[in-house]
Amino acid sequence: MTYRKQLLFGSWSSCGLSFLLRRWRPPILQLILGLATCLGSFACTGTNAVLPAPKASESSRVSFSPRERPPSAPGLHPGRNGALTEEEMKIAKVAWKYFENNYHPNTGLVNAVDNYPSTTMWDTASYLGGLVAAYELGLIERNVFDTRLVTLLKTLNSLAFFQNELPNKAYNSKTGEKVDYANKPGEIGYSAIDLGRLLIWLRILKERYPEHGNALDRFVMRWNFCHVLDRCGSMYGAVLDDTKNVRYLQEGRLGYEEYAAKGFQLWGFDTTRASKPEPYEMLPIFEVDIPYDARDPRKLGAHNYVVCESYVLDAVELNWDQATDHGTNDLQHSDATATDFASRIYLVQERRYQREGILTARTEHQLDGAPYFVYDTIYTDGYAWNTITEKGESSPQFAAVAFKAALGLWAVWETPYTDLLFAGIANLYDPAKGYYEGLFENGKGIINTFTANNNGIMLEALLYKVQGKLLRFGTTESLWEKVIRDEFQGQDKCFPLFRERCHTH
């Protein structure tokens, strides 16, 4: 995410109708579609090919039929099912090595990047995912899990917040101090997207380990929700302008926005507008209609990147379910839009490999040199397969197979293509540091850097294979549930009971 990426900068610098026609069409249509397919493939070949951005028609929004979806093996949940093999367990052990190396026992925090003492709330959520996976997969004993979690919760319950509202964008992982992007003491704002992901993992922990619920709830009860969500459920981040005044800016684009909103929903908040995919359009790439955020990045300054990460996390953690869905059948998904969009995101990457022979698993990732971070996308800012820097500069030389994306796709879709992704990354690690960030598409080798986000998501994906949906609702009512029904608590922090209703929905 933008803020996590900015932090890391500092650390180092110190076509829908066509689906029906393909199955049943007269010869003349076959000829027309064949020519169109060839032209379309030619237009999509190579990075930065300019693609038309047609208005989405109703037909282009037709959902995939079951036969159009990527196949899943029979099981309890989509994708891979069952105990880890010896090779998969080895991946888990190597990924956990990162968290052994970068743990600070005084704070319980973990570095976002190898050997650099700074972290964000997004990366802390990724660590929590890695911690739960390490315990549930048998890599660490219960006392190690509890000691790490209690230490971390103690720190979280003593963190100084940005403007006394919400957790700052970055903290020194060694001391727990608020820091700026250069890891210098100070505050820089908060990210609603990062906080939404953290709320998902706080909820997963509370449901799985209710004995820690009190400390988890007390951390969230410290938050002031008055500015991060408006009364219609849009999410806002906070920044400091040049005069150090606070500005609240709408945050989130298609994919990340709906995923992060589920975090707030899990704690009882209305996120109506943030949870709606609107406004979005569809763009045909390799005959797959890809959803993208229709808000113009030239006017709003926010890139509408389409990547794997939020869709994979939504599958692994939430089973593409609505936040209110307490069901246990992982073969059913109550969020039809997330399910449909994720299937398209997967399929277009497989198609790219089939058409161009380029192994593809795209999402944001770090680099081991300038510009240190790129959005490696399926589509953004008017171009397919566009890799851009924070400033929107084209950087196709940094396109890569991101390991967290590759293993996430492998876990959620059991196909020959994801078998190939697995084979491509399984042995690219440093046994002393963890898994590398990725493998360049241009043959220039590995990305020689290690991060909490990459290794944490890889551990999450492996736990998903064994258990399915990671959020399992329990029956224990915790402190938070009692507080948000109490008319005498939470008014000053805009807890759910005290929020003005939106009259537009």
N, C-alpha and C positions, 0 to 999 in steps of 0.2 A: 504494500500500500504506500501511498504517497509519503506519509509521515515516517513510516519505517524506513523507506528508501532514503529520505532526506537524512535521517539519523545515520544511516550507513555511509552516506556520502561523507558526513562529518567524521565518522570513525576512521576512514581511510585518508582523508585529506588532511586529517589534522591537517432453386426453382420448384412450391408444394404441389401444384397441379401436375407437374411432370411425373410425380411418383405414381399417380393413377395411370397416366398415359403410358408409362413404361411397361405396365403389366398388361394393358389391353388397348391395342391401337391398330388402326388400319395401316397398310403398307405406305401410303403417302405420308402419313404422320410419322412413321418410323424414319422415312428419309429425311423429313424436315427436322425431326428431333435429333437424328444422327448428326446432321450438319451443324445444328445449334450446339450439340454437345462438343463437337470437335472445336468449333469456334470458341466456345466457353472455356474449354480446356486450354486452348492456346492463350486466351486472354488472362487466364489465371496462372500461367506458368511463370515462375520467377517471382521474386519479391517485388513489392511496390508496383505491380501491375495495376493501373487505374481501373477500377470496377464501377459500373453504374450502381446507383443506390436507389432502386425503384421504390415507390410507395408500396407498402405491403397491402395486397388485396386480401379479401376474405379467403380466397382459395389458397393463397400462399401461406395462410396460417392454419391450414388443415393439419391436424396432429398426425404423427406417424401411425400407420396401421401396425398391428403386432408383427407382421412379417417384415416391415421396414425397420424395425428396431434391431440394434445389434443383439445377437443371440446371447442368452445366458444359460449356463448349465443348470439342470434341476438342482434345487437346494433350498435352504431356508431363507436365503436372501439373494439378490442379484449378484452375478459375478462369481468370484472364487469362494468356495466353502470348504471348511474342514480344518483340521490341525495343520500347523506349519510343518513343512518338510525340513529336513536337515539343512538344506541350502537356504530356505527362507528364514529359519531360526538364526543362521549365521548372519543374514542381513540385519535382523533385529539386534543382535549383539553388537555388531559394528556400529549401527546407528546410535545405540545407547552410549557408546564410547564417547561421542561428542558431549553428552550431558554429564558424564563422569569428569571430563577434562575441564568443563567450563562452569562448574557449579561453585557457588560461593556459600560456604556453610554458615557464615555470619548472617546473611540475609535470606538465604534460600533461593535467591535469584540466579539465573543462568544467562551468560553472555549471548546476545543475539548472533554475534559473529565470533568465530574462534579466537580466543585469547584477547578479546577487546571488551573491557568491562562496561558495557552499556546494553540496555534492552528496552523493549516497548511492550505494550499490553498485548499486541498481536503475537509477538514472539513468546511472551509468557504463556499465552494460551497454547501455543505449539509445544512448549515445554511440558505443560500439564498433560497434553495428549500423549507425549512421549513417556511421561512418568507413569500414567495409568497403564499404558501398553507394556512398559517394562515390568511392572508388578504382575499384571494379569497374564503375561506370557511367561512368567517365571524367571525373569532375568535378575530380579532383586527380591530380597526378603521383605516381609511386611514391616518389620521395624525400620528398614531403610526408607520404604515408601512413606510411613507415618512421620518419621523424623523430618524428611524433606518437606512434606506437605505442611506440617505444623510450623516449621521454621518459616516457610514462605508465607503462610497465612498471618503469622505474627508480623512480618514485615509489611504485608499488604494493609493490615489494620493499623499501621503507624505511618504509612506514606503521607507526605505532604502533597496536597492536591493542587492543581492549577486553579488559582483564584479561589481556593477552598471549595471548588465545585466538583471536579472529577479528576481521576488520575491523569497526570501530565503525559505528553506523548513519549517522553523518554526518561529513564532513570539510570543512575550509576548502579550497575548490578553488584558492585563490591560494597557500596555504602548505603544504597537505597535513597540517595539524594535525587531531587529533581534536577535534570540537566538539559542543556540545549543540544543541538546537533553535533557540536564539537565535544560533547561530554563534559562541558564546563557547568558548574552550578548555575541554576536559573530555570525559568519555566517558559514554555513555548506554545502552550495550547493543548488541546486534546483531540483525539480522532474518534468519531462516532463509530466508524467501521471497525477499528481496533477494539473498542469497548464492546461492540456487539459480539465479536468473536470470543472475547474473554467471557462474556456473560453466558455463552453457550457452554463453555468448558466449566465454568463455576456451577452451572446447573447439572451438567453430567456428573461432576464430582459429588454434588449434594445428594443426587438420587442414588448413586452407587455406594457412597460412604456417608450415610446420614449421621454417623457419629462425629463427623467434621462439619455438620450443617450449621451449627451455631456460629463458628468462626467465619464460615463462608458467608452466611447471611449478614453478619455484622459488618463485613467489608462492604457489601452492596448497600447496606443501610446508611453508610457514610456518604454515598453518592447524592449529589443534587441533580435531579433530572429536569429542572425547569427549562433549561436552554437546549439540551441535547435532543429533545423531541418537542415539536410544536403540537398544538391541540389536534391537528389532523394527522399526526404520525409521521411527518417528514423528519429526517435526521439531520442534525447540524453539528459540525465540528467547530472548534474554537481556535483562533490564531491571534497573534499580537501584530498590529500594524507597525509602521515605521515610528509612530509616536508612542508605542507601547500600549495603545488602547486595544481592548478586546473586540474582535469581530467574530460573529457567528455566521458560518457559511454552510449552505446546503451541501451535504456530502453523500457520495454513493452514486454509482452508475450500474446499469443492468448486470445482474449476476451477483456482484459483491453487495449491492444495496439490499436485495431481498434476503440474502444469506445473513447479513449482519442484523437486519431487522428481526429475524427470528430469535436472536439473542435477547433483545428487549421484550419480545412477546413472551418468552419463556419465564419472564419475571413479572408478567401481568400487564404490560404496557400495550396501548393501542398504537400500532404502526401502519395504519391503513394505507397512507400514501406511499410510504417507503416499501411496503410489501407488494404494491401493484407494479407489474412490469412496465406499465405505461410511463413515458412514451417509448415504444420500440418499433423497429422496422425489421424486415427480413431481406437478406442479401444472398443470392444464389452463388455458392462456391462449390465447384465439382458436383453440381446437381443437388446439393443439400442446401435448403434455406436456413441461413444462420441468423439468429436474432442478435440485434445490436441496439444499443441505446441511441435513440433518435435525436437527443439533445446535441446541438451543434458545438463541438469543442472549440471552434474559432471564436464563438461568442461568449462561452461560459468558462473557458480555460480548464476544463476537465476532460481528459481523454476518455473516449468510449471504447476502451480496449475489451476485446473478447478473448478470454483465456480459460484454462481448465480449472484453476484452483478453487474458486467458490463452488462450482458445480460438483467437483469431486468431494469437497468437504461436506457439502449439503447431503450427499449420498452416504458417506461414511459415518458421519455424526448423527444425521437426522433422517436418513432413509428417504429423502425427498418427501417428507411428510410435513403437514402443517404443524406449527409449534404446539397447537392444542390437541394433537392426535396422540393419545396414550395407547394406541393399539400395538399389538405385538406381532402382527403378521407382516414380516418384512418383504413379502412378495407383493404387497399392496402399497401404493403411494398416494397419500391424500393431497399432495401438491402437484397437480397435473401439469402445471406450467413448468415447474422446475424439472420434472421428469422428462417432458418433451424437449425442453431446451438442452438439457444435459445430453440426451441421446444424439441430438444434432451436433453438439460440440465434439462428442466422441467420433461420430461417423465421418465428419469432414476430415478429421486428421487421418483416419484409416484410408479414406479415399485419396488423400494427398500421397500417401505412401504407395498406394496401388497405381496411381497415375504417374507419379514423378520419381518413385523409388527413394524418397527422403523419409527416413524414420522421423516421426513427428509426435512430440508431446510438449505442448507450448503453455507457458505461463510466465509470470514475472520471475526474474531470477537475478542473483548477484553475479558480479564479475570479479576477477582477481586483479583488475587494473581499471584505469579510467575508461568509461564513465561510471564504473562500479555497480551500476544497477540499470537494467532495461526492462521495459514491458515487451515481452516476446509474444506477440499476439497472433491469433487466427485472423483478426480483422481489427483495425482501428483507424480513425481519422481519414476514412475514405479509401484505404488500401487493404488488400488481403495480404496475409502473411507478413505483416508490417512489424518490424522491430524498432522501437523508438526509445530515446532517452527521456528523462523527466521533462526536458524542454521541447520534446516532440521531434527531435532530430533523428532522421533515419539512420539506423545502425545495423544493416542486414548482416554484417560480419559477425555480430554477436548472437545470431539465431542459434538456439541449442535445444537438445533434448534435455528438459529439466527432469532430474531424477524423481523429485516428489510427484510431478505430474505423471511420469511414466509408471511409477509403482501404483499411484492412485488409479490410473486407467486400468492397469492390470488387475487390481483388486475388484473393481466394480464391473468390468466387462471381461468375461472369459472368452476370448477369441484367439485365433491364430496370430492376429496382429499384436495383441497385448502380450502373447507369449514371446514374440520377437522383441518387444520393448523390454521385457524382463531380461531376456538374454543379453540385450545391449547394455544394461546398466549393472547387472548383479555383481560383477567382479571389479567394478571401478570404485575402489575405496582405498583409504589409507587405514590399516588396522589400528594405528595409534591415534587417529583423529576422527574417523567416521566416514560418511559418504560425501564424495565431491558434489558440488552444486549441479553440474551438468556436463554434457558432451556437445561441443560445437558441431553444427550441421555441416560446416565447410571443411571438415577434416583437420582442423587445426588443434585437435586434442581436447583434453578435459578442462573444465573451469576449476582451477586449483584454489578453491575456497570452501569453507565449511560453515554451515549456519544451523541455528536452532530450528528455524522454520522448515528447512529441507529434511533434516533428520527426524524432527518431531512428526511431520506429516507421513514420512515413510513408516514410522512405527505405528501410527494410527491406522494406516492402510493394512498393515499386517494383522493388527488386532481385529479389524473389520472382517478379514477373511475367516477368522476363528469364530467371531461372535455376532457378526452382522451389525445392525444399528447400534451405535455406541451409547446413545441416550436411552436409558431404560428407566421408565418412571416407577418409583416405589410408591408405598402407601403412607409413608411417614409425613405428617404435616409439620413443617419447621417454623422457626421463629418468624421468618419473612412472611409466610402466609398469614400468620396471626396479626402481624403489624399492619399489613396493607388493608386489613378489615377494620382497623382501629381508628375511629374518628378523631382521636386525640394525638395521633402520631403521623408524621410525614407530610403535614401540610406545607411546611416551609421548604420541603425538598421535592414537592410535586410528585409524591408517590401516586400510584394508580387511582386511589380513592378520591384524590383531590385534583384531578386533571379535568379541565374544561372540555366538554364534548365538542367534537367537530360536527357542524351542521350540514356539511356537504356530502355526507355519506349515510 
